[in-house]
Amino acid sequence: MLGLILIYWIGKTFYKLAGQHDRSEWGYAILGIAAYYGGQIVFAVLAVLSLSLDESDLEGGGELAISLIAIVVGALICWGLYKYLEKQWTKPALPDPAFDDVLDSDFLD
C-alpha cells in the first residue's frame, strides 16, 4: 500500500512539473515512475551480482537490506531526474543575435 502511495506521489510531482512547462504531463509522469523502478532494478541486479561474485549468500536478511536500499536508490535517481528536468526547463532563453542593443554584441556572434 505504501508503494502505491509513493508511485502516486512521484507521478503527480512529474505531472505538475511537466504541466508548468507546457510538456506532456502523462508522458513525464510515466517517465518519473519508470526512472524510480529502473533505478531499483539496476541497483538490485548489481547488488546481487556483486554478492554472487563474493560467494556471499543472501540468507539472514540480505534480501531485505537490498530491497530497502533499492528503494532509496530509486528515489534518489527519480529526484535527480526531476532536478535535471527542472533545471533544463527553467534555463533563460538565449539572447536574439539580431538584437544589437546588447553591450559587446559583436562578441556574441
C-alpha positions in Angstrom: 0.0 0.0 0.0 2.8 2.4 0.8 4.4 1.6 -2.5 1.2 2.7 -4.4 1.2 6.0 -2.4 4.9 6.6 -3.4 4.2 5.8 -7.0 1.2 8.2 -7.0 3.3 10.9 -5.4 6.1 10.5 -7.9 3.7 10.5 -10.9 1.9 13.6 -9.5 5.1 15.5 -9.0 6.3 14.9 -12.5 2.8 15.6 -13.9 2.8 19.0 -12.2 6.3 19.8 -13.3 5.5 19.0 -16.9 2.3 21.0 -16.8 4.1 24.1 -15.5 6.4 24.0 -18.5 3.8 23.0 -21.2 5.2 19.5 -21.7 3.4 16.1 -22.0 2.1 15.6 -18.4 1.3 11.9 -18.7 4.5 11.1 -20.6 6.7 12.7 -17.9 4.6 11.2 -15.1 5.3 7.7 -16.6 9.0 8.7 -17.1 9.3 9.5 -13.4 7.8 6.2 -12.4 10.0 4.3 -14.9 13.1 6.1 -13.5 12.1 5.0 -10.0 11.6 1.4 -10.9 14.6 1.4 -13.3 16.9 2.6 -10.6 15.6 -0.1 -8.2 16.1 -2.8 -10.7 19.5 -1.8 -11.8 20.7 -1.4 -8.2 19.2 -4.8 -7.2 20.8 -6.6 -10.1 24.2 -5.1 -9.5 24.0 -5.8 -5.7 23.0 -9.5 -6.3 25.8 -9.9 -8.9 28.4 -8.4 -6.6 27.3 -10.6 -3.8 27.4 -13.7 -6.0 30.9 -12.8 -7.1 32.0 -12.7 -3.4 30.2 -16.0 -3.0 28.1 -14.5 -0.2 24.6 -15.8 0.3 21.5 -13.7 0.7 20.3 -15.5 3.8 20.0 -13.8 7.1 18.2 -10.6 6.0 20.3 -9.8 2.9 17.3 -9.6 0.7 15.5 -7.2 3.0 18.6 -4.9 3.1 18.9 -4.9 -0.7 15.2 -4.1 -1.1 15.4 -1.2 1.4 18.5 0.2 -0.2 17.0 -0.2 -3.7 14.0 1.9 -2.6 16.4 4.7 -1.5 18.4 4.4 -4.7 15.3 4.5 -6.9 14.1 7.6 -5.0 17.4 9.3 -5.5 17.5 8.6 -9.2 14.0 9.9 -9.5 14.8 13.0 -7.6 17.9 13.6 -9.8 15.9 13.3 -12.9 13.3 15.7 -11.5 16.0 18.3 -10.7 17.6 17.8 -14.1 14.4 18.4 -15.9 13.5 21.3 -13.7 16.9 22.9 -14.4 16.7 22.3 -18.2 13.2 23.7 -18.5 13.9 26.9 -16.4 17.0 28.0 -18.3 16.8 31.5 -19.5 16.4 31.9 -23.3 19.5 32.9 -25.3 19.6 36.4 -26.5 18.4 37.1 -30.0 21.5 37.5 -32.2 19.7 40.2 -34.3 19.3 42.3 -31.2 22.2 44.9 -31.3 21.4 46.8 -28.2 23.5 44.4 -26.1 26.8 45.6 -24.9 29.6 43.7 -26.7 27.1 42.2 -29.2 29.9 41.7 -31.6 31.4 39.1 -29.3 28.2 37.1 -29.1 28.5 36.0 -32.8 
